[in-house]
């Protein structure tokens, strides 16, 4: 469920077809990443999962799997 939702979020933010994305899909292959792109993805993940993704966490994000790991870590941090 998390992976599919992250995939949808990334596809929406980047304006690409989510069907072609998988865990190894690289953000830099989908768009020319810059700090604004990463902030937009982080904000969309915040909204989609009701979490707070730290900007610092996004710096090392290169693939969809990286984003999934970030979301799961954030969800674990706020879980009771």
C-alpha positions as CSV (number, residue, x, y, z in Angstrom):
1,X,0.0,0.0,0.0
2,X,2.8,2.5,0.9
3,X,4.7,1.8,-2.3
4,X,1.7,2.2,-4.5
5,X,0.7,5.5,-2.8
6,X,4.3,6.8,-3.0
7,X,4.3,5.9,-6.7
8,X,1.0,7.8,-7.3
9,X,2.3,10.8,-5.4
10,X,5.6,10.9,-7.4
11,X,3.8,10.4,-10.7
12,X,1.4,13.3,-9.9
13,X,4.1,15.7,-8.7
14,X,6.3,15.0,-11.7
15,X,3.5,14.7,-14.2
16,X,4.6,11.2,-15.4
17,X,2.7,7.9,-15.9
18,X,2.9,6.0,-12.6
19,X,2.4,2.7,-14.3
20,X,5.9,2.7,-15.6
21,X,7.4,3.3,-12.1
22,X,9.0,0.7,-9.9
23,X,11.2,0.7,-6.8
24,X,14.3,1.3,-8.9
25,X,12.9,4.2,-10.8
26,X,15.3,7.1,-10.4
27,X,14.0,10.5,-9.7
28,X,16.7,12.1,-11.9
29,X,15.6,9.9,-14.8
30,X,12.0,11.2,-14.5
31,X,12.9,14.9,-14.3
32,X,15.7,17.2,-13.8
33,X,15.7,17.2,-10.0
34,X,16.3,20.4,-8.1
35,X,15.6,21.4,-4.5
36,X,12.1,22.7,-5.4
37,X,11.2,19.3,-7.0
38,X,12.3,17.5,-3.8
39,X,10.4,19.9,-1.6
40,X,7.2,19.4,-3.8
41,X,7.6,15.6,-3.4
42,X,8.1,15.9,0.3
43,X,5.1,18.2,0.7
44,X,2.9,15.8,-1.3
45,X,4.1,12.9,0.8
46,X,3.3,14.9,3.9
47,X,-0.2,15.4,2.7
48,X,-0.7,11.8,1.4
49,X,0.5,10.1,4.6
50,X,-0.2,12.7,7.3
51,X,3.5,12.8,8.2
52,X,6.3,15.3,8.2
53,X,9.1,14.5,5.9
54,X,12.3,16.4,6.8
55,X,13.9,18.2,3.9
56,X,17.2,16.7,5.0
57,X,15.8,13.2,4.5
58,X,15.0,14.1,0.9
59,X,18.6,15.1,0.0
60,X,19.7,11.5,-0.3
61,X,16.5,10.2,-2.1
62,X,17.4,8.9,-5.5
63,X,14.8,6.2,-6.2
64,X,11.2,5.3,-5.5
65,X,12.5,2.8,-3.0
66,X,14.4,5.6,-1.2
67,X,11.1,7.5,-0.9
68,X,9.2,4.5,0.4
69,X,11.9,4.0,3.1
70,X,11.6,7.7,4.1
71,X,7.8,7.4,4.4
72,X,8.0,4.2,6.4
73,X,10.6,5.7,8.8
74,X,8.4,8.8,9.3
75,X,5.3,6.7,9.9
76,X,7.2,4.6,12.4
77,X,8.4,7.7,14.2
78,X,4.9,8.9,14.8
79,X,3.3,5.5,15.5
80,X,2.1,5.1,19.1
